[in-house]
Amino acid sequence: MKVLHFADAHIDMANYGRHDPVSGLPLRVLDFLRSLDIIVDTAITEKVELVLFAGDAYKDRSPGPTFQREWGRRMMRLSRAGIPTLLLVGNHDISPTSGRALSFQEFDTLEVPHIQILAKPALLGPAELEGLPIQVIALPWINRAAVAAAMQNEGDASGDANRTLEDRYIHLVNHLFGELNPSLPAVLLAHGSVEGAVYGGERTVLLGGDFTLPRSLVRDQRLDYTALGHIHKMQELNEGMHPPVVYPGSIERVDAGEAGDDKYFVIAEIQKGKTKVDLRKLTGIRKFITREVRIDHKSPVTAQLTAALEPRAELKDAIVRLTAYFSREIQAQMDENTVREFASEAFEFRFIQRPEQEGRIRLPQDKTISSLSPVELAELFWKDQHLKEEGFPVLREFAARVIQEVHEEGGD
């Protein structure tokens, strides 16, 4: 089975840049659609037998009609090509309000050929996959609030609702695993966090918060491929082993936290007990450049800012963010217009100013510095640094000894 897997399209990311005068779409949205076109073109030209989308078509749970139109155009190309396509529901595809439609509900409502929406945990076999010799366990995003409300309606008075939810979910997944046909290759298609996975910016997924899938589940030997979505950083969580467990990541850089990440989709040759994964790197991805500078008094202020943006040629068509830290008294020396002119060829330039002001230690009422002993002044400093007061007696003793030694040596 030749399968294409991608995730986290977020095609309505319009938070940077201008609009295209021809289409009227934000230029940033065109970046995402360009990647989506590459993915759809590949599926059609390479004649894949199944497309797996692991959730999050948009960033907004209620996308505008224009963005729905653009997503629909690409999905209809897959439908007209006769390629079975599974659209798994992610956390950005489902409304937090009970009873509201999914962001791509129209494909289900209009019964678009070859397109299936997967909004509930399910096992799909050849009968549901147009006769394809494969089976897919679908695990869409869990809406904790909706499940908790359903449990209350059922009269579940468990003291730990989260633990009960996780226990039920694992029980359901194990039941689906038990229903697998051992003679057919099996795929797990899931949108969520996996224990030990890494977010962009190197944030490790820890237990707690969102429901986290155990590694043992996604690596189950009854599986031949695990297709994941939700985390934007591409990673293989079972590298060199079977089954492959892959987050392809988002199809474009979503924010500055993904500045150093390349973007991918997957072509997987899936067979029982042996799967070959081909990571396809997406081209034409918009650059994010983040720079920081701490301004000192030794050099011209504006020159330090422009130097932090060098080499200037790299800024062209990139989304650039410069954060400057400085003492408040030199803020007037900044020539922001010169800095913006230096970055004028960037797609978008954001200049973030972080003035710093030294805090003053407050003296006790009716006290002056000259009226306080060196040890008392030291104690004020320790309080300003939020040191624990239970340690003050030891610090006082040490400070008094140091001061005494200085006096004995003839110091001030």
N, C-alpha and C positions, 0 to 999 in steps of 0.2 A: 504494500500500500504506500503510495506517494502522497504525503500529507503536508499541507502548509499550515504553519502555526504562527500567529501574531497576536499582539495584545496592546492595550493602553494606547488607543489611537488619539483620543482627546483632540479631535479635529477643530474644536471651536476655541482654541487658545488664541484669543485676540488681544492679549494684554501688552503687546509691544508693537510699535511701528505704525505705518500709515495704511491706507487702503489702495487697492489696485484700481486705477481709473477705468479699466475695461470691464472687469467682472463685478466691481463694486465690493469685492471681498477684502477683508483685512489681509495685508501681505503675509502676516504671520500665519494665518489660516492656510494660505496657499502653500506654505512650507510643509505643513502636516498633510495636506492633500497630495502634494508631490510624492511624499513617502508612501501614502496609501495607494496611489496610482502604480508605483513600482511593484508593490505587493500584489495588487490585482492583476497587473500585466504578467507577472511571473506565474501566478496561478494558472492563467489562461494559456500562455505560450508554452509552458512546460507541462501542461496537461496533468496537473495534480488531480487526484481522485477525491480529495476531501480537504476543506478549509476549516480550520479551528480558530475561532476568535475567542480569546480568553478574557473578554470583558473590558469595559470602559471605552465606549465609542466617543463620548464627549467628556468635557470637564464639568459641564453644567447638567444637573439632573432634569432640567426643563429647557432643552436647547431651542434656539430660535428656528423657525421654519426654514430659513436659508441654509443653516448648517445641516438640518435634517435632509434637505434636498440634495446636498452634496454627498452626504453619506449614502443616501438612497441610490444615487446615480452609480456609485461604485459597487454597491451590493447587487444592483440589477444587472450589472455586467457579468457578475459571477452566476447569477440566476440564468441569464440568457445563454451562458456558456455551458449550462447543465451541470455545474459543479456543486455537489451537496455542500452546504455551508452552515456551520453551527455557530450561532451567536450566543455566547454565555453572558448572563447578566452580572455586571460588576457593581461596585458600590456607587459609581457615578451614573449608573443606568437606571437606578431604582429610586423612586420618590420616597422620602421619609414619611409621607402622608399615606395612610392606608387607603387602598382602593384606587390610587392614581395610576395612570398608565405608565409603562416603561418608556424610556427615551426612544426605543426603536420598536415600539409595539405595533406599528403599522404593518410590518412584515407578517406578523401573526394574524392581525385583523383581516388583511387582504389576501391571506393564504398565498403568498408569493412562492412560486415553485422553487424547490431546492433550498429554500432558506428556512431554518428552524430557530426559534427562540427558546433558550433553555433557562427558565426562571425558577425551577425547582430541582432538587437532587433527583437524579434519574439514571437508569441504565438503558442505553440504546444499543440494540443489536442490528443485524442485517435487515430485519423487518422495518425498523425505523430509519435506516440509513440507505434506503433505496437499493438494498441487496448487496451492499459492500461487505466483503468478508472481514469485518472488524467490529469491535464493540467499544463503546465510550461510556465511562462513568462521568456524569456531569455534576459538578459541585459549584453552583453559583454563590455569590456573596450572601452571607447570612445577615439578615436584618435582625439584630439582637432585640430591638424594642418590639418588633412585631411578634417574634417568637415568645418573648417574655409575656406579652399580653395574651397570646393564645394559651400559654401555660396557666396563667391566672384564670382564664375562662374555663379551663379544664379542671380548675380546683386544685392545681398543684401548689401546695403550701410549703415547698422546699425552702429551707433557710438560705441556701446558696443557689440562686437562680442561674448564675453563670456556670457553675460546676454542673448543674443539672442539664443545662443546654449542651455543654460540651459532651457530657456522657451520652445524651440522646443522639447527638450528631455522630459521634464515633460509632455508636451502635448501628445507626442507619448506614453509615459508610461500610462497616463490616458486613452488614446484610447485603449491600450491593456487590461487594467483593465475592460473597458466597454464591451469588447468582451468575457469576461469570462462566462462560463456556470455555473450558480449558483448551479447546482445540483452535480457538481464534485469538489473534492478537488483541490486546486490551490497552486502552488509553484512558488515563485520568485527566480530565479537563477541569481545572479549578481556578477560581479567582479568590485570592486571599494570601495571607502571610504563612510562610513555612518557618518553623523553628530553626534558627541559625542563619537564615538568609540575611542579606545586607541591603539596606536601602542606599540610594544615592546619597553621597555625603558620608558614607561609612557608618550609618546608623544600624546597629545590629538589632534584628527582631528578637525581642525578649518575650517571655511568657507574660500574659496579662494584656489588658487593653482589648484589641481586636482578637477574635478567636484565631488561634494559631494552630495550623495543621502540624501534627508530629512528623518528624523526618521519616520515621518508620513507615508511616502510611503512604507517603508519596514515593517511597523506594520499594514498596511491596513487590516481591518477586513474581507475583501474578500479573504485574503490569509490564508492558513493553515500551511505554513512553508516558511521561507526565508532562502535560502542557499547562503552564502556569501563567497567570496574569495578576496584576495589582502592584508589584514592585517594578519600578522603572529602570533599574540597573540590571543589565544582562548578566546572568550567572547560571552555571550548571552546578546543581547541588548533589550530583552523584557522578562526578567526572570520572571517566574511564571505567565505570561500572554499568551494570544493567539493572533496572531500566534507566535511560537518560531522564534527568529531572531538570527542566529548563524554564527559566524566566527569560524571554527574549528582550524584555524591557519595552519602554515606550518607543513609538516610531519616530519621534523627534525630541529634541531637548525641550523640556517643559519649563525649566527655570534654571537659575544660576547654579543650583545644587547639582545639576547634571552637566556642568561645563566640560568636564573631562571624560564624559562617557560617550563611546561610540554607540550607534543604534543598529538593531538587527531585527530580522525575522528568521524563521526556521523552515527549511525543507527537510522533512524526516522520512526516510525509507523504513517503514515499520513492518517487521515480521516477527513471528513468534520466537521469543528467546534471543532475538538479534535485531537491533535497530541502529541505523546509521543516521547521524545528525549532521546536517550541513547548515552552519550559521551563515546567513547572508547579510553582509554589512550594507546598510543603506547609505547611499551617496547623496551629496548636496545638502547635508545637515547644517543648519545655521550655527555659527560659532557663538559661544558665550565666553566673554573674557571678563574676569573679575580681578581687580587690582586693589591693593591697600597701600597707603603711605602715611607715615607719621611725620608731620612737618616740624622741623626744628628752626632755631633762630640763626643758624650759621650761614644759610644760603637764601637767595631770593625765593619767596614762597611760591610764586606761580611757576618758576622754573622747576621746582621740586615736583609739582603736580604734573606737569607735562612729561618730565623724565619718568614718572611712574607709569605713563601710558606707552612708553617706547617698547618695541619698535612700532612706529606709527603705521607702517604698511599693514600690520596684522589687524588693525582696527576696521579695515574696509569691510562693509556689509555685516559686521558682527554686532551682537548685542553686548554693550560694554557697560560695566559698572565700576566706578572708581569711588572708593571710600577713603576720606581724608580725616585723620585725627590731628588735632592741633589745640594749642592753648587759645583761649578766647581773645586775648589781646592782639593776636596777629591776624584775626579774621579779616580785618579791614584791608590787609595787604594782598588779599586774594583777588586776582583778576579772572573772575569766572568766565567772562566772554572769551578771553584768550584760551582758556582750557577747553571750552566747548568748540571753538574754532579748530583747535588741534585735533579734536575727535570728530570733526564734521563729516568724515566719510563712513562713520559707523552707521549701521542700520538704526540703532538707537543708543543714546548715551545717557546714563544716569549718574549724576554727581551727588554723592551722599556726603554731607558735611557733619562731622562729629566733634563739635567744640568741647573741650574739657576744661573744667574749672576746679582749681584746687580747693578742697573743702577746708574751712577754718575750724579749729577745735574751740569749742565754747568753754570759757572759763566759768568757774562757779560764781554765783552772784556776789558782788562786792569784793571780788578778788582781782588782783593784777598779776602779771607774769612775775614781777619782782618780788611779790609777796609769797610766792610759792617756792618750795624747796625743789632741787633737781629731781628728787624721787617723786614728789607730787606731780611735777610736770610730766615725768615718765608715765605715771599712772594715768593721766589724762590721755596720753598718746595710746596707751594700751586699750583704753575704753573706746577710743575713736577707731581702733583697728578691730574692734569686736572680739577681743580676747576674753576668754572665760575668767570671771573674777575669782574663781576658786584657785587659780594659779598665781594670783597677785602676791600673796605672801612670799612665795619663793622668788618671784621677780624682784620684789622690793629688797629682799635680803641680798640678792646678787647685785642689784644696782647700787645699794649702799656700799657694798664691799669694793666695787669698781671705783666709785667716787672717792672712797677713803684712800685707795691705792694711788689714785691720781694726785690727791692732795699731798700725800706723803712724798711723792716724787717731785713735788713743787709745781704741779700743773695748776691751771685755773679751775 
